[in-house]
Amino acid sequence: MSVVRRGDAYEADLDPQWSVGGKLHGGYLLAVMGRAVCDGVGGDHPHPSVVSGLFVAAPTPGSAEIHVESLRTGRSTTQARARLTQGGAVRVEALITLERLEEAGAWWAGLEPVDLREEHECPRTPLVVPGGEFPVPLMEVVEQRLDPDHLGFLSGSPSRRGVVAGWHRLADGSDWDPLSLLVALDPVPSAGFDLDLPGWAPTIQMSAYIRRVPAPGPLRVRTYAADVTKGRMDETVYAWDSKDRLVAQATQLAAIRMPA
């Protein structure tokens, strides 16, 4: 996710390992863009708290430029625009709000952490999504263990509740931070698998909210869909840290292939 300042822009080397079915992962792309914004205009506001990304066209692995534009710096937040380009064409555009996040828990919380089986009882997601048609190199860098109660689609018996949930760690042992949380907020497989709609679900737009700095340890992540219409599916994602605190949430609109 590293970037290097080159004149008026940042240069990134987009890593194909952070991909799903040959396409770079949306959360990864937003994290790379967030890194450039934090480096360029972060100052006293080092953490992304709100990220709204518009996926114009799928970038390819390799060199990309990120252009950062400061919109406003206030006492508690900095707001900026970022554009990821390749060959002079915009691939992803994002509006990003930065602030200084804390580790403290919520003053009030009305959402309980998702109930999962113990981490060791949940199978690790393989490099090829079961029941799907595409490889997921992302699973080499993210250790994801889905709850068996959400794996009915593997046997051809999805619950049709539109819910997928499990444990998430970074495979190299690193702790989650406000930037890498963007990867966890774009989980694989999509909730469409539990609706008997397997396959790639490319993100059209994604809005993420980072609430606090996560504690060391795994995340518990729950994804659910509320509506599927005309090849479009909404997804809502919540992530809790090892202290049962809600650390991040996101909503996205994704394209999906529906039965004829």
C-alpha positions in Angstrom: 0.0 0.0 0.0 3.1 2.3 -0.1 3.2 5.4 -2.3 6.0 7.6 -3.4 5.8 11.4 -4.1 6.7 12.2 -7.7 6.3 15.9 -8.4 2.6 16.9 -8.2 1.4 13.3 -7.8 2.0 10.1 -5.9 3.2 6.9 -7.7 1.8 3.6 -6.6 2.8 0.1 -7.7 -0.6 -1.8 -7.6 0.1 -5.3 -6.4 -1.8 -8.1 -8.2 -1.8 -10.2 -5.0 -4.5 -7.8 -3.7 -7.0 -9.0 -6.3 -10.2 -11.0 -6.8 -10.8 -12.8 -10.0 -8.2 -10.9 -11.8 -9.5 -7.5 -10.7 -7.8 -5.4 -8.0 -9.7 -5.3 -4.7 -11.7 -2.2 -4.2 -10.9 -1.8 -0.5 -7.2 -2.2 -1.3 -7.4 0.6 -3.9 -9.1 3.0 -1.5 -6.4 2.2 1.1 -3.7 3.0 -1.3 -5.4 6.3 -2.2 -5.9 7.0 1.5 -2.2 6.5 2.1 -1.5 9.2 -0.4 -4.0 11.6 1.1 -2.6 11.0 4.6 0.9 11.7 3.4 -0.1 14.7 1.4 -2.4 16.6 3.6 -2.7 14.7 6.9 -0.8 16.9 9.2 -2.6 16.9 12.6 -5.3 14.6 11.2 -3.4 11.3 10.4 -6.3 8.9 10.0 -9.1 8.4 7.4 -12.5 8.5 9.0 -14.8 8.8 6.0 -14.0 7.4 2.5 -16.4 7.6 -0.4 -15.1 5.9 -3.5 -16.4 5.9 -7.1 -15.0 3.1 -9.2 -15.0 4.4 -12.8 -13.0 1.7 -14.5 -11.0 -1.3 -13.2 -7.3 -0.4 -12.8 -4.7 -3.0 -13.8 -1.8 -4.1 -11.7 1.3 -2.0 -12.0 2.1 1.7 -12.0 -0.6 4.2 -11.2 -0.7 7.9 -10.3 -2.7 9.3 -7.4 -3.5 13.0 -7.5 -4.4 14.6 -4.2 -6.4 17.9 -3.8 -6.9 19.5 -0.5 -10.5 20.8 -0.1 -10.5 22.1 3.5 -8.5 21.9 6.7 -10.3 22.7 10.0 -9.6 22.2 13.7 -10.9 18.6 13.8 -10.9 17.4 10.2 -9.2 17.7 6.8 -11.1 17.0 3.6 -9.5 16.0 0.3 -10.2 14.6 -3.1 -8.0 11.8 -4.6 -7.9 10.5 -8.2 -6.2 7.3 -9.2 -5.2 7.4 -12.8 -3.5 5.1 -15.4 -2.6 6.2 -18.8 -4.1 9.6 -18.1 -7.5 8.2 -17.5 -9.3 8.3 -14.1 -9.9 4.8 -12.7 -11.1 5.6 -9.1 -12.1 8.8 -7.5 -12.5 9.3 -3.8 -13.5 12.0 -1.3 -11.7 11.4 2.0 -12.1 13.0 5.4 -9.1 12.7 7.8 -9.1 13.2 11.6 -7.3 11.9 14.6 -9.0 8.8 15.7 -8.9 7.4 19.3 -8.9 3.9 20.7 -11.7 4.6 23.3 -15.0 2.8 23.0 -18.3 4.4 22.1 -20.2 6.7 24.5 -23.3 4.8 23.4 -23.7 1.7 21.1 -26.8 0.0 20.0 -25.3 -2.7 17.8 -24.1 -6.0 19.2 -21.1 -7.7 17.7 -22.0 -10.5 15.3 -22.2 -13.9 17.1 -19.6 -16.3 15.5 -18.2 -19.7 16.4 -14.7 -19.8 17.8 -12.1 -18.7 15.3 -10.4 -22.2 15.2 -13.8 -23.7 14.3 -14.2 -21.6 11.2 -12.5 -22.8 8.0 -10.0 -20.5 6.2 -11.2 -19.2 2.9 -9.1 -20.8 0.1 -7.5 -19.1 -2.9 -10.4 -20.2 -5.1 -13.9 -19.2 -3.9 -15.8 -22.5 -3.4 -18.8 -22.6 -5.7 -17.4 -19.7 -7.7 -15.4 -19.5 -10.9 -12.4 -17.3 -10.0 -9.2 -17.3 -8.0 -8.8 -14.9 -5.1 -5.1 -14.1 -4.5 -6.3 -11.7 -1.8 -6.7 -14.7 0.5 -2.9 -15.0 0.6 -2.6 -11.7 2.4 -5.9 -11.7 4.3 -6.7 -14.7 6.6 -10.4 -15.0 6.5 -12.4 -17.7 8.4 -16.1 -17.8 7.6 -18.5 -19.1 10.2 -19.8 -22.6 9.0 -23.4 -21.3 9.6 -22.9 -19.0 6.7 -21.4 -21.5 4.3 -24.6 -23.2 3.0 -23.8 -22.0 -0.5 -20.9 -24.5 -0.6 -23.4 -27.4 -0.6 -25.9 -25.7 -2.8 -28.1 -24.8 0.1 -27.7 -21.0 0.7 -29.8 -19.7 3.5 -31.1 -16.8 1.3 -30.8 -14.4 4.2 -28.1 -12.5 2.3 -25.6 -12.7 5.2 -22.0 -13.8 5.3 -19.8 -13.4 8.5 -16.5 -14.5 9.8 -13.1 -13.7 11.3 -10.5 -11.6 9.5 -6.7 -11.2 10.1 -3.8 -9.8 8.0 -1.9 -12.9 7.1 1.6 -11.5 7.8 0.6 -10.9 11.5 0.3 -7.2 11.2 -2.4 -5.5 13.3 -5.3 -3.8 11.6 -5.2 0.0 11.4 -7.5 2.7 10.0 -6.2 2.3 6.5 -6.2 -1.5 6.3 -9.7 -1.6 7.7 -10.8 -0.5 4.2 -9.8 -3.9 3.0 -11.9 -5.7 5.6 -14.9 -3.5 4.7 -15.0 -4.9 1.2 -15.1 -8.7 2.0 -15.1 -11.7 -0.3 -17.3 -13.6 -1.0 -20.2 -11.1 -1.4 -23.5 -11.5 0.3 -24.8 -12.6 -3.1 -23.4 -16.1 -2.5 -25.9 -16.6 0.3 -28.6 -15.5 -2.1 -27.6 -18.2 -4.7 -26.0 -15.5 -6.8 -22.3 -16.6 -6.9 -19.8 -14.8 -9.0 -17.9 -11.5 -9.1 -19.8 -8.6 -7.7 -17.8 -5.5 -8.8 -18.2 -2.4 -6.7 -19.8 0.6 -8.3 -19.7 2.9 -5.3 -18.5 2.4 -1.7 -18.7 4.6 1.4 -16.8 3.7 4.5 -16.7 5.1 8.0 -13.8 4.4 10.3 -14.9 4.9 13.9 -11.8 4.2 16.0 -8.3 2.7 16.0 -8.8 -1.1 16.3 -7.3 -3.2 19.1 -4.7 -5.8 18.2 -6.2 -9.1 17.1 -8.8 -10.4 14.7 -11.8 -8.6 13.4 -15.3 -10.0 13.3 -17.0 -8.9 10.1 -20.6 -9.2 9.1 -21.9 -8.5 5.5 -25.5 -8.4 4.5 -27.6 -7.4 1.6 -31.0 -5.8 1.9 -32.1 -5.4 -1.8 -31.3 -6.9 -5.2 -32.9 -5.2 -8.2 -32.0 -5.1 -11.9 -28.5 -6.4 -11.5 -27.6 -4.2 -8.5 -27.1 -5.3 -4.9 -26.5 -3.2 -1.9 -24.2 -4.5 0.9 -23.7 -3.2 4.4 -20.6 -4.3 6.4 -19.8 -4.0 10.1 -16.4 -4.8 11.7 -15.8 -5.2 15.4 -12.3 -5.5 16.9 -11.0 -8.0 19.6 -12.5 -5.8 22.3 -16.0 -6.1 20.8 -16.0 -2.4 19.7 -17.5 -1.4 16.4 -14.4 0.0 14.6 -15.7 0.5 11.0 -18.7 0.1 8.8 -19.4 0.6 5.1 -22.2 0.5 2.5 -21.7 -0.2 -1.2 -23.6 -0.7 -4.4 -22.3 -3.6 -6.5 -23.2 -5.1 -9.9 -24.4 -8.7 -9.8 -25.4 -11.3 -12.4 -29.0 -12.3 -11.8 -30.9 -15.4 -13.2 -32.7 -14.9 -16.5 
